[in-house]
């Protein structure tokens, strides 16, 4: 009977420790949160000239813009532009020189 009690107590302690370990944020989650805090909404007209030109010269240049963000990270500044053609929406990432880096649906 003592063994059963000890086994149940150990199992309960293990379960509690595992549950607590899962509720604490990891370093990666904290870094992601920090990155999101460096995102500022701006007007399209506030984009650097190179980014405006890069967007207008891209295949999405005729799409309507809905939001524009300046994103500052440890690697530098990038610009996130959300665009739509009426049936499809995409989020585009441009670097400071106006080069399209990413496009997400």
C-alpha contacts under 8 A as a table, 3 or more apart, distances in Angstrom:
res1	aa1	res2	aa2	distance
1	X	4	X	5.21
1	X	5	X	6.39
2	X	5	X	5.16
2	X	6	X	6.20
3	X	6	X	5.06
3	X	7	X	6.03
4	X	7	X	5.11
4	X	8	X	6.10
5	X	8	X	5.15
5	X	9	X	6.06
6	X	9	X	5.07
6	X	10	X	6.07
7	X	10	X	5.13
7	X	11	X	6.09
8	X	11	X	5.05
8	X	12	X	6.08
9	X	12	X	5.09
9	X	13	X	6.17
10	X	13	X	5.11
10	X	14	X	6.10
11	X	14	X	5.08
11	X	15	X	6.11
12	X	15	X	5.12
12	X	16	X	6.15
13	X	16	X	5.15
13	X	17	X	6.12
14	X	17	X	5.16
14	X	18	X	6.11
15	X	18	X	5.16
15	X	19	X	6.18
16	X	19	X	5.18
16	X	20	X	6.25
17	X	20	X	5.21
17	X	21	X	6.15
18	X	21	X	5.14
18	X	22	X	6.46
19	X	22	X	5.40
19	X	23	X	6.81
20	X	23	X	5.45
20	X	24	X	7.05
21	X	24	X	5.89
22	X	25	X	7.73
25	X	29	X	6.02
25	X	30	X	6.70
26	X	29	X	5.32
26	X	30	X	6.48
27	X	30	X	5.12
27	X	31	X	6.20
28	X	31	X	5.05
28	X	32	X	6.21
29	X	32	X	5.10
29	X	33	X	6.31
30	X	33	X	5.18
30	X	34	X	6.29
31	X	34	X	5.04
31	X	35	X	6.27
32	X	35	X	5.13
32	X	36	X	6.38
33	X	36	X	5.23
33	X	37	X	6.56
34	X	37	X	5.32
34	X	38	X	7.10
35	X	38	X	5.52
35	X	39	X	7.46
35	X	72	X	7.63
35	X	73	X	6.30
36	X	39	X	5.61
38	X	71	X	5.88
38	X	72	X	5.34
38	X	73	X	6.99
39	X	69	X	6.19
39	X	70	X	5.75
39	X	71	X	4.49
39	X	72	X	6.47
40	X	69	X	5.28
40	X	70	X	5.23
40	X	71	X	6.50
41	X	67	X	7.26
41	X	68	X	5.76
41	X	69	X	4.28
41	X	70	X	6.34
42	X	46	X	6.41
42	X	47	X	7.76
42	X	67	X	7.89
42	X	68	X	5.60
42	X	69	X	5.53
42	X	70	X	6.69
43	X	46	X	5.28
43	X	47	X	7.19
43	X	67	X	7.82
43	X	68	X	6.22
44	X	47	X	5.53
44	X	52	X	7.60
44	X	68	X	6.20
45	X	52	X	7.93
47	X	51	X	6.20
47	X	52	X	6.16
47	X	79	X	7.89
48	X	51	X	5.36
48	X	52	X	6.41
48	X	96	X	7.35
49	X	52	X	5.13
49	X	53	X	6.13
50	X	53	X	5.15
50	X	54	X	5.98
50	X	96	X	7.13
50	X	97	X	5.54
50	X	98	X	4.82
51	X	54	X	4.91
51	X	55	X	6.06
51	X	79	X	7.83
51	X	94	X	6.67
51	X	95	X	7.39
51	X	96	X	6.42
51	X	97	X	6.30
51	X	98	X	3.79
51	X	99	X	7.29
52	X	55	X	5.22
52	X	56	X	6.15
52	X	98	X	7.08
53	X	56	X	5.08
53	X	57	X	5.98
53	X	98	X	6.85
54	X	57	X	5.22
54	X	58	X	6.12
54	X	94	X	7.93
54	X	97	X	8.00
54	X	98	X	4.51
54	X	99	X	6.05
54	X	100	X	7.18
55	X	58	X	5.14
55	X	60	X	6.87
55	X	61	X	5.47
55	X	94	X	8.00
55	X	98	X	7.08
55	X	100	X	7.60
56	X	59	X	7.95
56	X	60	X	7.14
56	X	61	X	3.96
56	X	62	X	7.13
57	X	60	X	7.89
57	X	61	X	5.86
58	X	61	X	5.30
58	X	100	X	7.88
59	X	62	X	7.61
60	X	63	X	5.27
60	X	83	X	7.61
63	X	83	X	5.91
63	X	84	X	5.52
63	X	85	X	4.99
64	X	83	X	5.39
64	X	84	X	5.31
64	X	85	X	6.25
65	X	68	X	7.56
65	X	81	X	6.82
65	X	82	X	5.80
65	X	83	X	4.34
65	X	84	X	6.51
66	X	81	X	7.61
66	X	82	X	5.61
66	X	83	X	5.78
66	X	84	X	7.41
67	X	81	X	5.88
67	X	82	X	5.26
67	X	83	X	7.53
68	X	79	X	7.12
68	X	80	X	5.66
68	X	81	X	4.54
68	X	82	X	6.46
69	X	79	X	5.67
69	X	80	X	5.01
69	X	81	X	6.51
70	X	77	X	6.95
70	X	78	X	6.09
70	X	79	X	4.74
70	X	80	X	6.48
71	X	77	X	5.62
71	X	78	X	5.14
71	X	79	X	5.77
71	X	80	X	7.04
72	X	75	X	7.90
72	X	76	X	5.82
72	X	77	X	4.49
72	X	78	X	6.46
73	X	76	X	5.25
73	X	77	X	6.22
77	X	95	X	6.82
77	X	96	X	6.45
78	X	93	X	6.70
78	X	94	X	5.71
78	X	95	X	4.60
78	X	96	X	5.93
79	X	93	X	5.55
79	X	94	X	5.11
79	X	95	X	6.30
79	X	96	X	7.42
80	X	91	X	6.65
80	X	92	X	5.57
80	X	93	X	4.59
80	X	94	X	6.53
81	X	91	X	5.67
81	X	92	X	5.11
81	X	93	X	6.45
82	X	89	X	7.13
82	X	90	X	5.71
82	X	91	X	4.28
82	X	92	X	6.15
83	X	89	X	5.66
83	X	90	X	5.41
83	X	91	X	6.31
83	X	92	X	7.63
84	X	87	X	7.06
84	X	88	X	5.55
84	X	89	X	4.30
84	X	90	X	6.38
85	X	88	X	5.67
85	X	89	X	6.79
86	X	89	X	7.65
89	X	105	X	6.25
90	X	103	X	6.53
90	X	104	X	5.51
90	X	105	X	4.55
91	X	102	X	7.98
91	X	103	X	5.55
91	X	104	X	5.06
91	X	105	X	6.35
92	X	100	X	7.03
92	X	101	X	7.54
92	X	102	X	5.67
92	X	103	X	4.43
92	X	104	X	6.49
93	X	100	X	5.88
93	X	101	X	5.39
93	X	102	X	4.98
93	X	103	X	6.33
94	X	97	X	7.73
94	X	98	X	5.56
94	X	99	X	5.30
94	X	100	X	4.47
94	X	101	X	5.40
94	X	102	X	7.27
95	X	98	X	5.49
95	X	99	X	5.54
95	X	100	X	6.78
95	X	101	X	6.72
96	X	99	X	7.46
100	X	103	X	7.78
